[in-house]
Amino acid sequence: MTLKIAAIFKYVIIFIAGLFLLWLAIRNLDLQKTYDDVINAKWSWVWLSLVFSALAFVIRAQRWNMLIEPSGYKPKLSNTSYSVMFGYFANLGLPRLGEVTRCAALSRKEKIPFEILIGTVIVERALDMLTLLIALFALLFIEYGTMRDFLLDNVFSQLTPVKFIYAGGAAVFIFLVFVLFMKSKYSKPFREKILSIWHGVIKGFKSILKIKHAGWFIFHSLFIWILYYLSTWCCFYALASTSALGWREAIFALAVGGIGMSAPVNGGIGAYELLVSKGLMLFNISESDGITFALLVHATQILLIIASGLFAIAMMGLTPNRNARTEDPVQSASE
């Protein structure tokens, strides 16, 4: 009962934090002007943006299959795609819940051990973080002055000594609580679960070395971000205020937007709007127009995630479960 109350409290805090960030973004916004800009937007560009985003779901699912197959399982692309969509949908409820949810969904549909799937997802997230870091470093060369100003104004200026002390104290407190819990008698099931997941993570990382077509895997990894980039670029042309922005600004918006989406709030709500609008201001886009752009992109993406998530839930309920095993996964992993 205590754990349930703690989980509910955590959810409420995260949700309030997202709403607070969103309020910070729109508190000075002329809502009537924003409404008029969105209504008069060129929606053909928005629909094209959503097509690119939906295609990215399928490409991500195909890449996930390539990580799973070396463990001796070959899930259907449709089931993997539904699981990915369901995972994004779950992330709207609680940050990082989607990774667990999509693994649980695919494990049930394809009878693949959950530990193996969670290991491959951790590998996926590590690759995505690496790609985002590469994009940020590329921006340092392409737009050094702009990127420097953005980081100084929105990141480094916020890192005061007092905040470092608070963060360090919180980290030490959490570590001590964790150590005490691990030494208690109540932690045995937790330790066993962590050990099982750890073995899955090791298998997940080993799966990279056993991928049959490494070049094809790299192509999928790059193509996912190319689709995200095209989705962002298309939305520039939907609004008159951002239609003059080009490919460099699209890379910048994608990178800072990726940071916002990684924030520990529901679906990046608030954090995405704040960072993208601040970033576009460096390209002579007003704060109001920057927030309108960010709201248009984020709102339509959330609607796509909700629609695809509900579709995925329906399809997973209608299609029968199957066994995706192709060979002994233990033997495959040890080869």
C-alpha positions as CSV (number, residue, x, y, z in Angstrom):
1,M,0.0,0.0,0.0
2,T,2.9,2.3,0.9
3,L,4.5,1.7,-2.5
4,K,1.3,2.5,-4.3
5,I,1.0,5.8,-2.4
6,A,4.6,6.6,-3.3
7,A,4.0,5.8,-6.9
8,I,0.9,8.0,-7.0
9,F,2.8,10.8,-5.3
10,K,5.6,10.6,-7.8
11,Y,3.2,10.7,-10.7
12,V,1.4,13.8,-9.3
13,I,4.7,15.6,-8.7
14,I,5.9,14.8,-12.3
15,F,2.6,15.9,-13.7
16,I,2.6,19.2,-11.7
17,A,6.2,19.9,-12.8
18,G,5.1,19.5,-16.5
19,L,2.2,21.8,-16.0
20,F,4.5,24.4,-14.3
21,L,7.0,24.3,-17.2
22,L,4.1,24.7,-19.7
23,W,2.8,27.6,-17.7
24,L,6.3,29.2,-17.8
25,A,6.3,28.8,-21.6
26,I,2.8,30.3,-22.3
27,R,2.3,32.7,-19.4
28,N,2.9,35.8,-21.6
29,L,1.4,34.3,-24.8
30,D,-1.3,36.1,-26.7
31,L,-3.7,33.1,-26.9
32,Q,-5.9,34.7,-29.5
33,K,-3.0,35.3,-31.9
34,T,-1.7,31.8,-31.3
35,Y,-5.1,30.4,-32.1
36,D,-5.4,32.4,-35.3
37,D,-1.8,31.4,-36.4
38,V,-2.6,27.7,-35.8
39,I,-6.0,27.9,-37.6
40,N,-4.4,29.6,-40.6
41,A,-1.4,27.3,-40.7
42,K,-0.7,25.3,-43.9
43,W,-1.9,22.0,-42.6
44,S,-0.6,20.0,-45.6
45,W,2.9,20.5,-44.1
46,V,1.7,19.3,-40.7
47,W,0.1,16.2,-42.2
48,L,3.4,15.4,-44.0
49,S,5.3,15.9,-40.8
50,L,3.0,13.4,-39.1
51,V,3.6,10.9,-41.9
52,F,7.3,11.1,-41.3
53,S,6.8,10.6,-37.6
54,A,4.5,7.6,-38.1
55,L,7.1,6.0,-40.5
56,A,9.7,6.5,-37.8
57,F,7.6,4.2,-35.5
58,V,7.9,1.4,-38.0
59,I,11.6,2.0,-38.7
60,R,12.3,1.9,-34.9
61,A,10.4,-1.3,-34.6
62,Q,12.4,-2.9,-37.5
63,R,15.6,-1.8,-35.8
64,W,14.4,-3.3,-32.5
65,N,13.7,-6.6,-34.3
66,M,17.3,-6.6,-35.5
67,L,18.5,-6.3,-31.9
68,I,16.2,-9.1,-30.7
69,E,16.9,-11.7,-33.4
70,P,20.4,-12.6,-32.3
71,S,18.8,-13.9,-29.0
72,G,17.0,-16.5,-31.0
73,Y,13.6,-14.8,-31.4
74,K,12.0,-13.3,-34.5
75,P,8.9,-11.3,-33.7
76,K,6.5,-10.1,-36.4
77,L,7.2,-6.5,-37.5
78,S,3.5,-5.7,-36.9
79,N,3.6,-6.8,-33.2
80,T,6.9,-4.9,-32.6
81,S,5.4,-1.8,-34.2
82,Y,2.3,-2.0,-32.1
83,S,4.5,-2.4,-29.0
84,V,6.5,0.7,-29.9
85,M,3.3,2.7,-30.4
86,F,1.9,1.5,-27.1
87,G,5.2,2.4,-25.4
88,Y,5.1,6.0,-26.7
89,F,1.4,6.2,-25.5
90,A,2.4,5.0,-22.0
91,N,5.2,7.6,-21.8
92,L,2.4,10.3,-21.9
93,G,1.2,8.9,-18.5
94,L,4.6,8.5,-16.8
95,P,8.1,9.3,-18.1
96,R,10.2,6.2,-19.0
97,L,7.1,3.9,-18.4
98,G,7.0,3.3,-22.2
99,E,10.2,1.3,-22.3
100,V,8.8,-1.1,-19.7
101,T,5.4,-1.2,-21.2
102,R,6.5,-2.0,-24.8
103,C,8.7,-4.8,-23.5
104,A,5.9,-6.3,-21.5
105,A,3.5,-6.0,-24.5
106,L,5.9,-7.7,-26.9
107,S,6.8,-10.3,-24.4
108,R,3.2,-11.3,-24.1
109,K,2.4,-11.2,-27.8
110,E,5.6,-13.1,-28.9
111,K,6.5,-15.1,-25.8
112,I,9.9,-13.5,-25.6
113,P,11.6,-13.2,-22.1
114,F,11.0,-9.7,-20.7
115,E,14.7,-9.5,-19.5
116,I,16.0,-10.0,-23.1
117,L,13.7,-7.2,-24.4
118,I,14.5,-4.7,-21.7
119,G,18.2,-5.3,-22.4
120,T,17.7,-4.5,-26.1
121,V,15.7,-1.4,-25.3
122,I,18.5,-0.1,-23.0
123,V,20.8,-0.5,-26.0
124,E,18.4,1.4,-28.2
125,R,18.2,4.3,-25.7
126,A,22.0,4.4,-25.5
127,L,22.2,4.6,-29.3
128,D,19.6,7.4,-29.4
129,M,21.5,9.3,-26.7
130,L,24.7,8.9,-28.7
131,T,23.0,10.2,-31.8
132,L,21.6,13.2,-30.0
133,L,25.1,14.0,-28.6
134,I,26.5,13.7,-32.1
135,A,23.9,16.1,-33.4
136,L,24.8,18.5,-30.5
137,F,28.5,18.3,-31.3
138,A,27.7,18.9,-35.0
139,L,25.8,22.0,-34.1
140,L,28.8,23.3,-32.2
141,F,30.7,23.3,-35.5
142,I,27.8,24.4,-37.8
143,E,26.3,27.0,-35.4
144,Y,29.0,27.5,-32.9
145,G,28.0,31.1,-31.8
146,T,24.3,30.2,-31.7
147,M,24.8,27.0,-29.8
148,R,27.2,28.7,-27.3
149,D,24.7,31.5,-26.6
150,F,21.9,29.0,-26.1
151,L,23.9,26.8,-23.7
152,L,25.2,29.8,-21.7
153,D,21.7,31.4,-21.4
154,N,19.7,28.3,-20.8
155,V,22.0,25.7,-19.2
156,F,25.2,26.9,-17.7
157,S,23.7,30.1,-16.3
158,Q,21.4,27.9,-14.2
159,L,24.2,25.8,-12.6
160,T,24.8,27.8,-9.5
161,P,26.9,26.4,-6.6
162,V,23.8,26.2,-4.4
163,K,22.1,24.0,-6.9
164,F,25.2,21.8,-7.1
165,I,25.0,21.4,-3.3
166,Y,21.3,20.6,-3.4
167,A,21.8,18.1,-6.2
168,G,24.8,16.4,-4.4
169,G,22.9,16.2,-1.2
170,A,19.9,14.6,-2.9
171,A,22.1,12.1,-4.7
172,V,23.8,11.1,-1.4
173,F,20.5,10.8,0.4
174,I,19.0,8.6,-2.4
175,F,22.2,6.4,-2.4
176,L,22.0,5.9,1.4
177,V,18.4,4.9,1.2
178,F,19.1,2.5,-1.6
179,V,22.0,0.9,0.3
180,L,19.9,0.5,3.5
181,F,17.0,-1.0,1.4
182,M,19.4,-3.5,-0.3
183,K,20.6,-4.7,3.1
184,S,17.1,-5.3,4.4
185,K,15.3,-8.6,4.2
186,Y,12.6,-7.0,2.0
187,S,15.1,-6.5,-0.9
188,K,15.6,-10.2,-1.9
189,P,12.9,-10.3,-4.6
190,F,14.1,-6.9,-5.8
191,R,17.7,-8.0,-6.0
192,E,16.7,-11.1,-8.0
193,K,14.7,-9.0,-10.4
194,I,17.6,-6.5,-10.8
195,L,20.1,-9.4,-11.4
196,S,17.7,-10.9,-14.0
197,I,17.4,-7.6,-15.8
198,W,21.1,-7.0,-15.6
199,H,21.7,-10.4,-17.4
200,G,19.2,-9.2,-20.1
201,V,21.1,-5.9,-20.5
202,I,24.3,-7.8,-21.0
203,K,22.6,-10.0,-23.7
204,G,21.2,-6.8,-25.2
205,F,24.6,-5.3,-25.6
206,K,26.0,-8.6,-26.9
207,S,23.3,-8.6,-29.6
208,I,24.9,-5.6,-31.3
209,L,28.0,-7.8,-32.0
210,K,25.8,-10.6,-33.5
211,I,23.6,-8.5,-35.8
212,K,23.6,-10.1,-39.2
213,H,23.6,-6.9,-41.3
214,A,25.5,-4.2,-39.4
215,G,25.3,-1.7,-42.2
216,W,21.5,-2.1,-42.5
217,F,21.3,-1.6,-38.7
218,I,23.3,1.6,-38.9
219,F,21.1,2.8,-41.8
220,H,18.0,2.3,-39.7
221,S,19.5,4.1,-36.7
222,L,20.3,7.1,-38.9
223,F,17.0,7.0,-40.9
224,I,15.0,7.3,-37.6
225,W,16.6,10.7,-36.9
226,I,16.4,11.7,-40.5
227,L,12.7,11.2,-40.3
228,Y,12.5,13.2,-37.0
229,Y,14.5,16.0,-38.8
230,L,12.2,16.0,-41.8
231,S,9.2,16.1,-39.5
232,T,10.6,19.2,-37.7
233,W,11.6,20.9,-41.0
234,C,8.1,20.4,-42.5
235,C,6.5,22.2,-39.6
236,F,8.6,25.3,-40.3
237,Y,6.6,25.8,-43.6
238,A,3.3,25.4,-41.8
239,L,3.6,28.8,-40.1
240,A,4.3,32.1,-41.8
241,S,6.5,33.2,-38.9
242,T,8.9,30.3,-39.3
243,S,8.7,29.6,-43.1
244,A,12.0,31.4,-43.8
245,L,14.0,29.1,-41.5
246,G,16.2,26.5,-43.2
247,W,17.9,23.1,-42.7
248,R,20.4,24.4,-40.1
249,E,17.6,25.8,-37.9
250,A,15.7,22.5,-38.3
251,I,18.8,20.6,-36.9
252,F,19.0,23.0,-34.0
253,A,15.2,22.7,-33.2
254,L,15.5,18.9,-33.4
255,A,18.5,18.8,-31.0
256,V,17.1,21.2,-28.4
257,G,13.7,19.6,-28.8
258,G,15.3,16.2,-28.1
259,I,16.7,17.5,-24.9
260,G,13.2,18.8,-23.9
261,M,11.6,15.4,-24.7
262,S,14.2,13.7,-22.5
263,A,13.1,15.8,-19.5
264,P,11.5,13.7,-16.7
265,V,8.0,15.1,-17.3
266,N,5.0,13.5,-19.1
267,G,5.8,13.5,-22.8
268,G,8.2,16.4,-22.4
269,I,5.3,18.7,-21.8
270,G,6.5,22.2,-21.0
271,A,10.2,21.4,-21.3
272,Y,9.9,21.0,-25.1
273,E,8.0,24.3,-25.5
274,L,10.5,26.2,-23.3
275,L,13.7,24.9,-25.0
276,V,12.5,25.1,-28.6
277,S,11.0,28.6,-28.2
278,K,14.2,29.8,-26.5
279,G,16.3,28.2,-29.3
280,L,14.3,29.8,-32.1
281,M,14.6,33.2,-30.5
282,L,18.3,33.0,-31.4
283,F,17.3,33.0,-35.1
284,N,15.2,36.2,-34.8
285,I,12.0,34.4,-34.1
286,S,9.9,36.1,-31.5
287,E,9.1,34.3,-28.2
288,S,5.4,34.2,-29.1
289,D,6.0,32.8,-32.6
290,G,8.6,30.3,-31.2
291,I,6.1,29.0,-28.6
292,T,3.3,28.8,-31.2
293,F,5.6,26.6,-33.4
294,A,6.6,24.4,-30.5
295,L,2.9,24.0,-29.4
296,L,1.9,23.1,-33.0
297,V,4.6,20.5,-33.3
298,H,4.2,19.0,-29.9
299,A,0.4,19.0,-29.8
300,T,0.1,17.3,-33.2
301,Q,2.8,14.7,-32.2
302,I,0.9,14.0,-29.0
303,L,-2.3,13.5,-30.9
304,L,-0.5,11.1,-33.3
305,I,0.9,9.2,-30.3
306,I,-2.6,8.9,-28.7
307,A,-4.2,7.8,-32.0
308,S,-1.5,5.3,-32.8
309,G,-1.4,4.1,-29.2
310,L,-5.2,3.4,-29.1
311,F,-4.9,1.7,-32.5
312,A,-2.0,-0.5,-31.2
313,I,-4.0,-1.5,-28.1
314,A,-6.9,-2.5,-30.3
315,M,-4.8,-4.5,-32.7
316,M,-2.9,-6.3,-30.0
317,G,-6.2,-7.3,-28.5
318,L,-7.5,-8.6,-31.8
319,T,-4.4,-10.5,-33.0
320,P,-3.5,-13.9,-31.4
321,N,-0.3,-14.4,-29.4
322,R,2.5,-16.4,-31.0
323,N,5.9,-17.9,-30.2
324,A,8.7,-16.0,-31.8
325,R,11.5,-18.4,-30.9
326,T,13.6,-19.6,-33.8
327,E,16.3,-21.4,-31.9
328,D,17.7,-21.9,-28.4
329,P,18.3,-18.3,-27.2
330,V,20.8,-19.4,-24.6
331,Q,22.8,-21.3,-27.1
332,S,22.5,-18.4,-29.6
333,A,23.8,-15.9,-27.0
334,S,26.8,-18.0,-26.1
335,E,28.0,-18.5,-29.7
